[in-house]
Amino acid sequence: MSPAAAPRPAGPRFGPFRAVRYAPGTDLDAVAAPPYDVLSEADVAALRARHAANIVHLDIPAGTGQGRYAASAHLLRQWLQAGVLVRDERPSLTIYRMRFTDESGARRELVGVLGALEVVPEGAGRVLPHERTTPKASTDRLDLTRATEANLSPVWGLSLARGLTEALAEPGEPMGSLTVDGVAHVVERVTDPARLAAICEVVGADDVLIADGHHRYGVARAFDRECRTAGSSLAGTGATLAFVGELVADQLAIDAIHRIVRGVDLADLTRLLSRDFDIGPGPAVTPAVLPELVRTGRLLLVESPDRSWWLAPREGAFAGVRALDGAWLEHSLAESAVVLDYQHGVAEVLEVLAADPTARAAVLIRPTSLQEIERTAREGVLMPPKSTFFTPKLRTGLVLRLLDEEPGATLGSTVVDDHR
């Protein structure tokens, strides 16, 4: 059977491509970076100073105006010509492992695969959002993609298919490693056609849920649509760089993103919450309170490190509301003047409360359960914004993807082709 006549997979197409990587021997710790959207201006400045070829020089170009995107594209070409970056001769997938010790003291290894994930029209299924996104300017990422004609950082996807972890268990060709904040990031290349086909088949067997990078995926969708309308010769815009792991408990580390409360004083906030929660004195606020939230099914209202209150949901108060702390808060605070902001980390929440007079209080919430994530995906329902925080964060710069080739173009029928 020819590729054109092959049955349509249940999930998205996923394929290898000729990856762009830093040259062998490069100190990956010096040139890789966290995702662009978690970096402060000070972080970016420090990374630029760290190494002349740090990925932020491409991914977060300096300056203002459209000229900075052209400068990024020029720099990308320079690095390729000078051998700072090297392109694989053959299409490949990249196994990406993260090894670390979690908060409970257990050793963990998360594994996924970097490849080219199909860009599907909005509402078409196969690649699914899992939460509503907050407003964010995507013009920057779209302008950068237009100029560089490349994917510089990956979307993080979760495959609902079973068997991906097993398919990635065997090591690939070592391509480098680095350790940051106690997390070892290890990348391995796979080029064997049979193994490439097997991995792509697993990913294509069921839907992929976007865990992190909703805006990046939206930019890929917009750029693909733009290129099709213009009749562009770029062959690879129908897919985008993605890290895909399996949606199973031992392959995920999910933290909560807590709520900072603005717009009302503490007395009014307490009155609003008291309609749906029983409120009682809470403990001193440290990261050690988080397991207690999970154990007891409560939330924690916080004013300062030594002033807090337990929020215990009243029986029947949230009938018909999805069992998510963020959804409960939205329900309780609906039609009020409350403005919610989002902050990961208990220490960081306390820093905001101490430094920002507009932040009247915060609510610490529980991580979203794996079961609720999958249920939401299967039902096509979106969670409230910032319902999940997946850790550790991927490093940008370990693999880049140019958009001049469709995924697996040289492998014939051994992998699913791009949908152009």
C-alpha positions as MATLAB code, in Angstrom:
seq = 'MSPAAAPRPAGPRFGPFRAVRYAPGTDLDAVAAPPYDVLSEADVAALRARHAANIVHLDIPAGTGQGRYAASAHLLRQWLQAGVLVRDERPSLTIYRMRFTDESGARRELVGVLGALEVVPEGAGRVLPHERTTPKASTDRLDLTRATEANLSPVWGLSLARGLTEALAEPGEPMGSLTVDGVAHVVERVTDPARLAAICEVVGADDVLIADGHHRYGVARAFDRECRTAGSSLAGTGATLAFVGELVADQLAIDAIHRIVRGVDLADLTRLLSRDFDIGPGPAVTPAVLPELVRTGRLLLVESPDRSWWLAPREGAFAGVRALDGAWLEHSLAESAVVLDYQHGVAEVLEVLAADPTARAAVLIRPTSLQEIERTAREGVLMPPKSTFFTPKLRTGLVLRLLDEEPGATLGSTVVDDHR';
ca = [
       0.000    0.000    0.000;
       1.400    3.415   -0.945;
       1.723    6.170    1.673;
      -1.065    8.130   -0.012;
      -3.476    5.214    0.405;
      -2.482    4.357    3.975;
      -5.292    4.565    6.542;
      -5.443    7.804    8.521;
      -3.957    7.346   12.020;
      -6.211    8.097   14.989;
      -3.768   10.659   16.349;
      -1.597   13.348   14.776;
       1.152   12.666   12.279;
       4.563   12.683   13.892;
       7.830   12.350   12.041;
      11.602   12.635   12.103;
      13.470   15.507   10.474;
      17.061   16.604    9.890;
      17.647   18.167   13.283;
      19.904   21.161   13.836;
      22.163   20.803   16.875;
      25.149   22.514   18.418;
      28.427   21.128   17.077;
      29.918   18.127   18.884;
      32.015   19.181   21.857;
      29.957   22.294   22.585;
      29.321   22.954   26.266;
      25.542   22.534   26.234;
      25.217   24.060   29.682;
      26.681   27.295   28.284;
      24.491   27.492   25.173;
      21.113   26.020   26.208;
      18.459   28.026   28.059;
      15.083   27.686   29.757;
      11.961   28.370   27.648;
      11.699   31.987   26.492;
       8.431   32.596   28.340;
       9.865   31.919   31.820;
      12.863   34.241   31.464;
      13.078   37.708   32.980;
      15.060   40.496   31.336;
      17.840   39.874   33.852;
      17.834   36.159   32.985;
      18.137   36.933   29.283;
      21.004   39.367   29.873;
      22.865   36.788   31.956;
      22.421   34.092   29.303;
      23.602   36.410   26.524;
      26.711   37.175   28.548;
      27.251   33.500   29.349;
      28.191   32.492   25.799;
      28.315   34.213   22.411;
      26.341   31.320   20.947;
      23.747   30.938   23.693;
      20.392   30.111   22.122;
      18.756   33.259   23.526;
      20.687   35.282   20.940;
      18.401   33.577   18.382;
      15.280   32.930   20.431;
      15.053   36.323   22.168;
      16.813   38.713   19.773;
      18.066   41.978   21.241;
      16.804   45.386   20.209;
      13.422   46.738   19.196;
      11.379   46.765   16.022;
      11.272   44.297   13.152;
      15.007   44.512   12.594;
      15.718   42.228   15.525;
      13.954   39.316   13.815;
      15.973   39.758   10.638;
      19.088   39.874   12.812;
      18.101   36.570   14.406;
      17.628   34.982   10.983;
      21.000   36.300    9.822;
      22.673   34.959   12.961;
      21.087   31.539   12.448;
      22.514   31.387    8.923;
      25.909   32.534   10.212;
      26.019   29.834   12.866;
      25.064   27.163   10.329;
      27.710   28.325    7.860;
      30.405   28.575   10.542;
      29.608   25.161   12.003;
      28.420   26.494   15.356;
      25.212   24.648   14.516;
      25.246   21.429   12.494;
      22.360   19.804   10.675;
      21.861   16.035   10.762;
      22.528   14.365    7.435;
      19.552   12.048    7.874;
      16.111   12.490    9.439;
      16.135   11.604   13.106;
      14.113   11.674   16.290;
      15.707   12.744   19.561;
      15.007   10.936   22.820;
      15.085   13.470   25.658;
      15.454   12.220   29.241;
      15.225   14.291   32.419;
      16.583   12.701   35.606;
      16.028   14.317   38.996;
      14.926   13.850   42.594;
      11.358   15.017   43.268;
      10.061   16.779   46.392;
       9.377   13.445   48.080;
      13.012   12.406   47.665;
      12.251    9.808   44.980;
      14.527    9.475   41.964;
      12.644   10.139   38.739;
      13.311    9.814   35.015;
      10.946   11.437   32.542;
      11.388   10.514   28.900;
       9.893   11.867   25.700;
      10.827   12.277   22.067;
      11.542   15.400   20.020;
      10.050   15.236   16.550;
       7.815   17.079   14.094;
       4.196   17.124   15.287;
       1.385   17.738   12.825;
      -0.177   21.212   12.831;
      -3.935   20.653   12.679;
      -6.638   23.278   12.114;
      -8.336   24.541   15.251;
     -11.106   22.171   16.304;
      -9.909   19.332   14.092;
      -8.904   17.117   17.014;
      -5.788   14.922   17.236;
      -3.773   17.727   18.898;
      -5.808   18.982   21.842;
      -5.530   21.970   24.170;
      -6.147   21.157   27.823;
      -6.726   24.594   29.356;
      -7.919   28.050   28.398;
      -4.998   30.338   27.688;
      -4.484   33.792   29.128;
      -4.116   36.677   26.658;
      -0.568   36.871   25.354;
       0.895   38.687   22.388;
       1.880   36.034   19.845;
       3.129   38.543   17.262;
       6.674   38.233   18.591;
       6.836   34.466   18.042;
       5.114   34.719   14.665;
       7.505   37.420   13.480;
      10.451   35.331   14.681;
       9.159   32.272   12.818;
       8.603   34.278    9.653;
      12.147   35.622    9.734;
      14.033   32.475   10.728;
      11.785   29.923    8.991;
      12.591   27.653   11.901;
      11.181   26.187   15.122;
      13.589   27.304   17.828;
      11.806   25.818   20.856;
       9.465   22.853   21.284;
       5.853   22.473   22.272;
       5.406   19.916   25.093;
       2.801   17.294   24.206;
       1.367   14.342   26.135;
       0.425   11.281   24.115;
      -2.751    9.496   25.139;
      -1.464    6.366   23.389;
      -0.005    3.606   25.500;
       3.485    2.246   24.924;
       5.539    5.344   24.155;
       7.659    5.069   27.318;
       8.479    1.470   26.423;
       9.325    2.437   22.850;
      11.839    4.994   24.166;
      13.448    2.759   26.786;
      16.358    1.604   24.636;
      19.099    4.266   24.525;
      19.835    6.061   21.287;
      23.102    7.550   20.082;
      24.389    9.918   22.818;
      24.221   13.542   21.678;
      25.086   15.368   24.880;
      23.904   16.171   28.373;
      23.837   18.939   30.956;
      22.730   19.275   34.554;
      20.880   22.357   35.793;
      19.351   22.829   39.259;
      19.723   19.136   40.004;
      18.059   18.006   36.772;
      20.116   16.020   34.262;
      18.997   16.653   30.666;
      20.170   13.905   28.292;
      19.564   13.715   24.533;
      20.009   10.689   22.263;
      19.574   10.451   18.493;
      17.581    7.739   16.692;
      18.081    7.244   12.946;
      17.248    3.552   12.406;
      14.259    3.542   10.004;
      12.483    0.655   11.714;
      12.728    2.255   15.148;
      11.704    5.654   13.769;
       8.622    4.074   12.237;
       7.752    2.257   15.466;
       7.987    5.416   17.603;
       5.988    7.492   15.121;
       3.337    4.783   14.932;
       2.858    4.884   18.704;
       2.484    8.675   18.770;
       0.090    8.537   15.824;
      -2.159    5.966   17.493;
      -4.053    8.457   19.704;
      -4.507   12.137   20.447;
      -1.713   14.341   21.770;
      -2.589   16.802   24.511;
      -0.663   20.086   24.651;
       0.841   20.327   28.132;
       2.963   23.443   27.630;
       3.292   25.701   24.617;
      -0.310   26.439   23.602;
       0.783   29.804   22.198;
       3.693   28.276   20.291;
       1.362   25.747   18.722;
      -1.067   28.543   17.834;
       1.767   30.431   16.134;
       2.683   27.307   14.146;
      -0.935   27.008   13.055;
      -1.080   30.677   12.006;
       2.217   30.454   10.114;
       1.160   27.308    8.270;
      -2.122   28.943    7.249;
      -0.268   32.074    6.150;
       2.205   30.073    4.049;
      -0.522   28.031    2.379;
      -2.448   31.192    1.474;
       0.680   32.784    0.023;
       1.722   29.652   -1.881;
       5.002   29.464    0.006;
       7.600   26.933   -1.070;
       8.386   26.041    2.547;
       7.582   22.343    2.832;
       7.704   21.913    6.599;
       5.158   24.373    7.971;
       2.529   21.666    8.401;
       4.352   20.423   11.498;
       6.108   21.962   14.474;
       8.912   20.942   16.813;
       7.464   19.062   19.784;
       8.551   17.010   22.776;
       6.021   14.218   23.242;
       5.862   12.033   26.342;
       3.334    9.501   27.534;
       0.435   10.585   29.761;
       1.147    8.218   32.649;
       1.803    8.982   36.300;
       5.456    7.968   36.450;
       6.240   10.145   33.405;
       4.812   13.388   34.761;
       5.730   15.838   37.483;
       2.838   18.271   37.894;
       2.943   21.238   40.255;
       0.184   23.674   41.082;
       0.040   27.274   39.871;
      -1.339   29.290   42.765;
      -3.632   32.332   42.604;
      -2.683   35.875   43.581;
      -5.770   37.920   44.470;
      -6.186   41.572   43.524;
      -9.159   43.912   43.309;
     -10.767   43.299   46.736;
      -9.573   43.516   50.316;
      -9.152   40.466   52.515;
     -12.452   40.949   54.360;
     -14.468   41.048   51.138;
     -12.540   38.093   49.730;
     -13.256   36.056   52.864;
     -16.947   36.921   52.631;
     -17.066   35.802   49.000;
     -15.307   32.534   49.713;
     -17.371   31.752   52.820;
     -20.420   31.012   50.666;
     -18.785   27.828   49.338;
     -15.986   27.062   51.815;
     -15.773   26.493   55.549;
     -12.935   28.741   56.702;
     -10.684   27.972   59.656;
      -7.255   28.972   60.989;
      -4.359   27.713   58.926;
      -0.706   26.860   59.546;
       2.510   28.767   59.000;
       2.988   28.969   55.257;
       5.909   26.996   53.842;
       6.214   24.499   50.974;
       5.577   21.789   53.586;
       1.857   22.686   53.606;
       1.338   21.470   50.029;
       1.062   17.726   50.810;
      -1.533   18.616   53.469;
      -3.682   20.305   50.820;
      -3.632   17.117   48.770;
      -4.222   14.840   51.772;
      -7.219   16.786   53.111;
      -8.749   18.141   49.909;
      -8.499   21.743   51.119;
      -7.164   25.004   49.709;
      -5.251   27.614   51.726;
      -5.983   31.349   51.825;
      -2.764   33.254   52.578;
      -2.121   36.805   53.697;
       1.465   36.406   54.935;
       3.838   33.644   56.084;
       2.194   33.549   59.529;
      -1.437   34.317   58.578;
      -3.455   31.772   56.649;
      -6.855   30.065   56.623;
      -7.940   26.629   55.444;
     -10.666   26.580   52.795;
     -12.667   23.352   53.062;
     -15.269   22.972   50.294;
     -18.794   22.653   51.668;
     -20.786   19.599   50.724;
     -22.754   20.256   47.543;
     -21.268   23.727   47.014;
     -19.613   22.700   43.759;
     -22.205   20.325   42.353;
     -21.919   20.486   38.593;
     -18.515   22.199   38.743;
     -15.481   20.292   37.496;
     -13.358   18.972   40.360;
     -10.519   21.457   39.861;
      -9.421   23.981   42.466;
      -9.128   26.656   39.787;
     -12.681   25.963   38.618;
     -13.941   26.124   42.199;
     -12.370   29.538   42.676;
     -13.793   30.798   39.399;
     -17.238   29.622   40.534;
     -16.974   31.235   43.977;
     -15.598   34.534   42.687;
     -17.763   34.871   39.588;
     -19.201   38.353   39.003;
     -17.009   39.826   41.747;
     -14.327   42.479   41.381;
     -11.599   39.927   42.073;
      -8.695   39.804   39.631;
      -6.668   36.582   39.715;
      -3.023   36.345   38.752;
      -0.889   33.220   38.625;
       2.288   32.249   40.457;
       4.142   28.972   40.780;
       5.915   28.167   44.033;
       5.015   28.923   47.663;
       8.158   31.004   48.253;
       7.432   33.014   45.128;
       3.829   33.596   46.258;
       5.042   34.956   49.587;
       7.525   37.217   47.787;
       4.704   38.706   45.707;
       2.538   39.301   48.792;
       5.428   41.042   50.563;
       6.495   43.214   47.627;
       3.276   44.110   45.806;
       0.702   46.241   47.701;
      -1.968   45.421   45.087;
      -1.709   41.728   45.968;
      -4.175   41.467   48.854;
      -3.948   37.698   49.371;
      -3.235   34.420   47.642;
      -4.859   31.019   47.437;
      -2.658   27.941   47.382;
      -4.223   25.165   45.331;
      -3.526   21.486   44.654;
      -1.898   20.080   41.519;
      -4.327   18.793   38.915;
      -4.603   15.021   38.957;
      -3.537   12.853   36.045;
      -7.056   11.417   35.883;
      -8.589   14.872   35.535;
      -6.115   15.834   32.805;
      -7.002   12.775   30.750;
     -10.717   13.122   31.429;
     -10.633   16.738   30.282;
      -8.803   15.788   27.104;
     -11.170   12.947   26.259;
     -14.256   15.101   26.811;
     -12.897   18.081   24.910;
     -13.430   20.411   27.879;
     -10.879   23.119   28.716;
      -9.590   23.659   32.233;
      -9.265   27.148   33.727;
      -6.077   29.007   32.759;
      -2.872   27.911   34.488;
      -4.357   24.700   35.893;
      -1.135   22.761   35.466;
       2.579   23.395   35.751;
       4.718   20.656   34.251;
       8.238   20.258   35.603;
      11.131   20.127   35.038;
      11.198   22.582   32.155;
      12.743   21.528   28.851;
      15.933   23.284   27.757;
      15.771   25.302   24.566;
      18.627   24.815   22.098;
      19.199   21.073   22.265;
      17.337   20.588   18.967;
      16.187   23.150   16.372;
      14.093   22.479   13.274;
      14.261   24.263    9.917;
      11.027   24.477    7.947;
      12.426   23.821    4.467;
      11.693   20.064    4.516;
       8.635   18.045    5.397;
       9.098   15.484    8.185;
      10.506   12.137    7.062;
      10.737   13.344    3.483;
      13.648   11.021    2.676;
      12.246    7.961    4.457;
       9.401    7.117    2.116;
       6.695    4.974    3.691;
       8.557    4.180    6.897;
       7.008    7.163    8.672;
       3.880    9.210    8.314;
       4.463   12.178    6.013;
       3.545   15.786    6.564;
       0.011   16.632    5.492;
       0.777   19.327    2.915;
];
